[in-house]
């Protein structure tokens, strides 16, 4: 008598997760703007902006250095950039988010890392990423490695010199001790 075994998965998969149209492999580094109609899974690195109508999934070893506009977002890897997500952002326990999030729903797992600001909104308006990218310093790729850039965020319309002048003025007005060092509490 021949026995047949059939494996049945009880995990439900949303239609959006089934429609992953693009996968960036683990050993792949892409620089530039990526736009996909459905969903994308990043197992490698993207240096630039990503736009997807579906879900952007960053796998545990994946990384995005740039801004993202998406329907949904799952972060198990690393993102260094801002996100505008129409429905939901999920940061898994291995996820690292360095940037601001605008979304309807946000779930952050216990061991996930999030450094930024979150804005919860019923309607998320996606910015023009080309304009955002043109105004920001883009990281450089040399020998397959991302080279650090000046990461200070300067709001649009403010000249860098104005920021430097403000910093210098703040230092002049900061409380100092008798040796000229900044005093933590002012007069002590």
C-alpha positions in Angstrom: 0.0 0.0 0.0 1.4 3.4 -1.0 0.9 6.3 1.4 0.7 9.9 0.3 1.5 12.8 2.6 0.2 16.3 1.8 1.5 19.4 3.5 -1.1 22.0 4.2 -0.1 25.5 5.2 -2.4 27.2 7.7 -0.6 30.6 7.4 -2.7 33.1 5.6 -1.0 35.1 2.9 -2.5 38.4 1.8 -2.9 38.9 -1.9 -0.4 41.8 -1.6 2.3 39.5 -0.2 1.7 37.0 -3.0 2.3 39.6 -5.7 6.0 40.3 -5.0 7.0 41.4 -8.5 10.6 42.4 -7.7 13.3 40.8 -5.4 16.6 42.5 -4.9 19.0 39.7 -4.1 21.3 39.5 -1.1 24.5 40.3 -3.0 23.0 43.1 -5.0 23.6 46.8 -4.5 21.5 49.2 -6.5 21.8 53.0 -6.7 19.0 55.2 -8.0 15.3 55.4 -7.9 13.2 52.2 -8.0 9.5 52.2 -8.9 7.4 49.0 -8.9 3.7 48.6 -9.5 3.2 45.7 -7.0 5.5 44.7 -4.1 9.2 44.5 -3.7 11.4 42.5 -1.3 14.9 43.8 -0.6 17.4 41.3 0.6 20.4 43.3 -0.7 21.0 47.1 -0.6 19.3 50.0 -2.3 20.8 53.5 -2.2 18.1 55.8 -3.4 14.3 56.1 -3.2 11.8 53.3 -3.5 8.2 53.7 -4.6 5.7 50.8 -4.6 1.9 50.5 -4.8 2.1 47.3 -2.8 4.4 46.3 0.1 8.0 47.1 0.5 9.7 44.4 2.6 13.2 44.8 3.8 14.5 41.3 4.8 16.8 40.9 7.8 20.0 41.4 5.8 18.4 44.1 3.5 19.0 47.8 3.6 17.5 50.9 2.1 19.5 54.2 2.3 16.8 56.6 1.0 13.2 57.5 1.2 10.2 55.2 0.6 6.7 55.7 -0.5 4.6 52.5 -0.3 1.2 51.0 0.3 2.6 48.9 3.2 6.1 48.5 4.7 7.7 45.6 6.6 11.1 46.2 8.1 13.2 43.3 9.3 16.4 44.8 8.1 17.6 48.5 8.0 16.2 51.7 6.6 18.0 55.0 6.7 15.4 57.5 5.3 11.9 58.7 5.7 8.8 56.7 4.9 5.3 57.7 3.7 3.2 54.6 3.9 -0.5 54.6 2.9 -1.7 51.8 5.2 0.7 50.1 7.7 4.4 50.0 8.8 5.6 46.9 10.7 9.0 46.9 12.3 9.9 43.4 13.1 12.2 42.5 16.1 15.3 42.7 13.9 14.2 45.9 12.2 16.2 49.2 12.4 14.5 52.4 11.3 16.5 55.7 11.2 14.1 58.3 9.9 10.6 59.7 10.1 7.4 57.7 9.4 4.1 59.0 8.1 1.4 56.2 8.1 -2.1 55.2 9.2 -0.9 52.3 11.4 2.4 51.6 13.0 3.5 48.4 14.8 7.0 48.1 16.4 8.1 44.8 17.8 9.8 44.6 21.2 13.4 44.4 20.0 13.1 46.7 17.0 15.0 50.0 16.8 13.3 53.2 15.8 15.0 56.6 15.8 12.8 59.3 14.3 9.4 60.8 14.4 6.1 59.1 13.7 3.1 60.9 12.3 -0.2 59.0 12.3 -2.6 60.2 9.7 -5.8 58.9 8.2 -4.7 60.2 4.8 -1.0 59.9 3.8 0.0 62.2 1.0 3.1 60.9 -0.8 5.7 63.5 -1.5 7.5 63.9 -4.8 10.6 61.8 -4.1 12.5 63.2 -7.1 12.4 66.7 -5.5 13.3 65.3 -2.1 16.2 63.3 -3.5 17.5 66.3 -5.5 17.7 68.4 -2.3 19.5 65.8 -0.2 23.0 64.6 -0.3 23.1 61.2 -1.9 25.5 58.6 -0.5 28.3 57.4 -2.7 29.1 53.8 -3.5 32.8 52.8 -3.7 33.9 49.2 -4.1 30.4 48.0 -3.3 30.3 49.8 0.0 28.3 52.9 1.0 30.5 55.8 1.9 29.3 58.0 4.7 27.9 61.4 3.8 26.9 64.5 5.8 23.7 63.2 7.4 22.5 66.4 9.1 18.9 67.1 8.1 18.3 70.6 6.9 14.7 71.5 6.1 14.0 72.5 2.5 14.4 76.2 1.9 17.1 76.8 4.6 20.6 77.4 3.5 23.4 75.4 5.1 25.2 78.7 6.1 22.1 79.8 8.0 22.2 76.6 10.0 25.9 77.1 10.7 25.3 80.7 11.8 22.5 79.6 14.1 24.8 76.9 15.7 27.6 79.5 16.2 25.1 82.0 17.8 23.8 79.3 20.1 27.3 78.5 21.3 27.9 82.2 22.1 24.7 82.3 24.1 25.2 79.0 25.9 26.2 79.1 29.6 29.9 78.5 30.2 32.0 78.0 33.3 35.1 80.0 34.2 37.3 77.9 31.9 35.1 78.6 28.9 33.6 75.1 28.8 29.8 74.6 28.3 28.1 74.4 31.7 25.5 71.7 31.9 23.1 73.7 34.1 24.1 77.3 33.5 25.2 78.9 36.7 26.3 76.4 39.3 
